[in-house]
């Protein structure tokens, strides 16, 4: 084994790890070969110091199919990530705390946004999700304080715990008709959120899901008042919101006031 020096960091380079020449000779990202699938996976940032990170379709003639957990965690130089439709998996916390990351376009083959994938990407303003995403896992976009818009694809089934916690500049969210579950704290402390549109097929809204969304004035439900009553709503799901009623397709339903209990406020 040998060491690769990048700035003030040493990277341990094992024999099975490969490095790809990218853009210039001194810029490279690390790869591991998966003997089981006979495919490549991105392993780490290696010596890459550029601002646009491009994940290639193949390396040395071998298909690149995924990004391993924690691969780019804490990389401060990356502003934009580009990846092709070859990427099927992005591991947990792969881009966690990439504080200067601004733009990401995710491939259509991706089905799950794993835990903490983009958590703490405070410069991220917009993200395009692939059309086949079924689940946004816990803390996936938490504390993306500059995230202003996100388009949730049809086919999405679940939004996880604190998935969008403290996304302070998110203004509006329209949930797809496929969505079944909004987990607890999912949009907790999204203080800029002004409007949400909930489809009639949503069956569960978890505890504190929209709590402390102080500017949330409009909540529309694309179903009848009777259907709204059938939605399972957790404790204090709407604590502190500005809205006083739910706009259903046939009438309005007055929101019940909630009282904070057993919750430690982080903001």
C-alpha positions in Angstrom: 0.0 0.0 0.0 1.1 3.6 -0.4 0.0 7.2 0.5 -1.5 9.9 -1.7 -0.9 13.4 -0.5 -3.6 16.1 -1.2 -3.1 19.5 0.4 -2.6 18.7 4.1 -4.4 15.3 4.0 -2.9 11.9 3.4 -5.1 9.2 1.8 -4.3 5.6 2.4 -4.1 3.9 -1.0 -4.7 0.1 -1.0 -3.7 -2.1 -3.9 -7.3 -2.6 -5.0 -8.1 1.1 -5.0 -7.9 2.8 -8.4 -7.6 6.5 -9.2 -9.0 8.2 -12.3 -7.3 11.1 -14.0 -9.9 13.8 -14.3 -9.6 17.2 -16.0 -5.9 17.6 -15.1 -3.2 15.2 -14.1 -3.3 16.3 -10.4 -7.0 15.9 -10.0 -8.4 12.4 -9.4 -11.1 10.6 -7.4 -10.8 7.2 -5.8 -12.5 4.0 -7.0 -13.0 0.6 -5.6 -13.6 -2.5 -7.7 -16.5 -4.7 -6.5 -15.6 -8.3 -7.3 -19.1 -9.5 -6.6 -20.8 -7.2 -9.2 -17.7 -6.7 -11.3 -18.4 -3.0 -11.2 -16.8 0.2 -9.9 -17.9 2.3 -7.0 -16.7 5.8 -6.2 -14.8 5.6 -2.9 -13.5 9.0 -2.0 -12.5 12.5 -3.2 -8.9 11.4 -3.6 -6.8 14.4 -4.8 -9.6 16.1 -6.6 -9.6 19.8 -6.0 -12.0 21.1 -8.7 -15.3 22.8 -8.3 -17.4 20.6 -10.6 -17.3 16.9 -9.7 -18.2 14.7 -12.6 -18.9 11.0 -11.9 -18.0 9.1 -15.1 -20.0 6.3 -16.7 -17.0 3.9 -16.6 -13.4 3.7 -15.5 -10.9 1.5 -17.4 -13.8 -0.1 -19.3 -15.6 -1.0 -16.1 -19.1 0.3 -15.4 -19.4 2.7 -12.5 -22.7 2.0 -10.6 -22.6 3.7 -7.3 -21.1 6.1 -4.7 -20.1 4.6 -1.4 -21.1 6.1 2.0 -19.3 9.2 3.2 -17.3 9.4 -0.1 -17.4 13.2 -0.3 -18.4 14.1 3.3 -17.1 17.6 4.3 -15.6 18.5 0.9 -15.7 22.3 0.8 -14.4 22.9 -2.7 -17.1 21.2 -4.7 -19.8 23.5 -6.0 -21.6 21.3 -8.5 -22.1 17.5 -8.9 -22.8 15.9 -12.3 -23.6 12.2 -12.7 -25.0 10.1 -15.4 -27.9 7.6 -15.4 -25.5 4.8 -14.6 -25.5 5.7 -10.9 -28.0 3.4 -9.1 -26.9 4.0 -5.5 -25.6 6.9 -3.5 -24.5 5.8 0.0 -25.4 7.3 3.3 -23.9 10.8 4.0 -22.1 10.8 0.7 -22.3 14.6 0.4 -22.9 15.4 4.1 -21.6 18.8 5.1 -20.5 19.8 1.6 -21.0 23.4 2.7 -20.4 25.1 -0.7 -22.3 22.6 -2.9 -24.9 24.6 -4.9 -26.4 22.4 -7.6 -27.1 18.7 -7.9 -29.0 16.7 -10.6 -29.7 13.2 -9.6 -30.0 10.3 -12.1 -33.3 8.5 -12.8 -32.1 5.1 -11.7 -31.7 6.3 -8.1 -34.6 4.9 -6.0 -33.6 6.0 -2.4 -32.0 9.2 -1.1 -30.2 7.7 1.8 -29.8 9.1 5.4 -27.8 12.3 5.7 -26.9 12.3 2.0 -27.1 16.1 1.6 -27.5 17.0 5.3 -25.9 20.3 6.1 -25.2 21.4 2.5 -26.0 25.0 3.5 -25.3 26.5 0.1 -27.6 24.1 -1.8 -30.3 26.1 -3.6 -32.0 23.6 -5.8 -31.9 19.9 -6.5 -33.5 17.8 -9.2 -34.6 14.4 -8.1 -34.7 11.4 -10.5 -38.1 10.4 -11.6 -37.8 6.9 -9.9 -37.1 8.0 -6.4 -39.4 6.1 -4.0 -38.0 7.2 -0.6 -36.3 10.2 0.9 -34.7 8.9 4.0 -34.1 10.4 7.4 -32.1 13.7 7.6 -31.5 13.5 3.8 -31.7 17.3 3.2 -31.8 18.5 6.8 -30.3 21.9 7.5 -30.0 22.8 3.8 -30.7 26.4 4.9 -30.7 27.9 1.4 -32.8 25.3 -0.4 -35.5 27.2 -2.1 -37.3 24.6 -4.2 -37.5 20.9 -4.7 -39.7 19.0 -7.1 -40.9 15.7 -5.6 -41.4 13.1 -8.3 -44.6 11.1 -8.9 -43.8 7.6 -7.4 -42.4 8.9 -4.1 -43.9 6.9 -1.3 -42.2 8.1 1.9 -40.5 11.2 3.3 -38.3 10.3 6.3 -37.7 11.7 9.8 -36.3 15.2 9.6 -35.8 14.8 5.9 -36.1 18.6 5.4 -35.6 19.8 8.9 -34.7 23.5 9.2 -34.7 24.2 5.4 -35.4 27.8 6.2 -35.8 29.2 2.7 -38.1 26.5 1.3 -41.3 28.4 0.3 -43.7 25.8 -1.0 -44.1 22.1 -1.3 -46.5 20.1 -3.4 -46.6 16.4 -2.6 -47.2 13.8 -5.4 -50.3 11.7 -5.4 -48.2 8.6 -4.8 -47.0 9.8 -1.3 -48.2 7.7 1.6 -46.2 8.8 4.6 -44.7 12.1 5.9 -42.7 11.0 8.9 -42.2 12.9 12.2 -40.3 16.2 12.1 -40.1 15.9 8.3 -40.4 19.7 7.8 -39.9 20.8 11.3 -38.6 24.4 11.6 -39.0 25.2 7.9 -39.7 28.8 8.9 -40.0 30.1 5.4 -42.6 27.6 4.2 -45.7 29.4 3.1 -47.8 26.8 1.4 -48.2 23.0 1.2 -50.4 20.9 -1.0 -51.2 17.5 0.4 -52.7 14.8 -1.9 -55.7 12.8 -0.8 -53.6 9.6 -0.8 -51.4 10.7 2.1 -52.3 8.4 5.0 -49.9 9.4 7.8 -48.5 12.7 8.9 -46.1 12.1 11.8 -45.5 13.9 15.1 -44.3 17.5 14.7 -44.1 17.0 10.9 -44.7 20.8 10.2 -44.1 22.1 13.7 -42.5 25.6 14.0 -43.3 26.4 10.3 -44.2 29.9 11.5 -45.1 31.3 8.1 -47.1 28.4 6.9 -50.4 30.2 6.0 -52.0 27.9 3.5 -52.6 24.1 3.7 -54.5 22.6 0.9 -55.8 19.0 0.9 -56.8 17.5 -2.4 -59.6 15.5 -1.0 -62.8 15.9 0.9 -63.2 17.0 4.5 -64.2 13.4 5.4 -61.0 12.1 3.8 -58.9 14.6 5.8 -60.4 13.3 9.0 -59.3 9.8 8.0 -55.6 10.9 7.7 -53.6 9.7 10.7 -52.1 12.8 12.2 -49.4 12.7 14.9 -48.9 14.7 18.0 -48.4 18.4 17.5 -48.0 17.9 13.7 -49.0 21.5 13.1 -47.7 23.2 16.2 -46.9 26.9 15.6 -48.1 27.1 12.0 -49.8 30.3 10.8 -52.7 28.4 9.1 -56.0 28.1 11.0 -57.8 25.8 8.6 -57.3 23.1 6.0 -58.7 23.9 2.5 -60.4 20.7 1.3 -62.0 20.2 -2.0 -65.6 20.4 -0.6 -65.1 22.6 2.5 -62.7 24.0 5.0 -61.8 22.3 8.2 -60.7 24.3 11.2 -57.3 23.3 12.6 -57.2 22.2 16.2 -54.8 24.2 18.4 -51.9 22.1 19.7 -49.9 22.5 22.9 -46.2 21.7 23.0 -45.3 18.8 25.2 -42.2 16.6 25.6 -40.3 18.4 22.8 -36.9 20.0 23.1 -36.7 22.9 20.7 -33.4 23.0 18.8 -34.0 26.4 17.3 
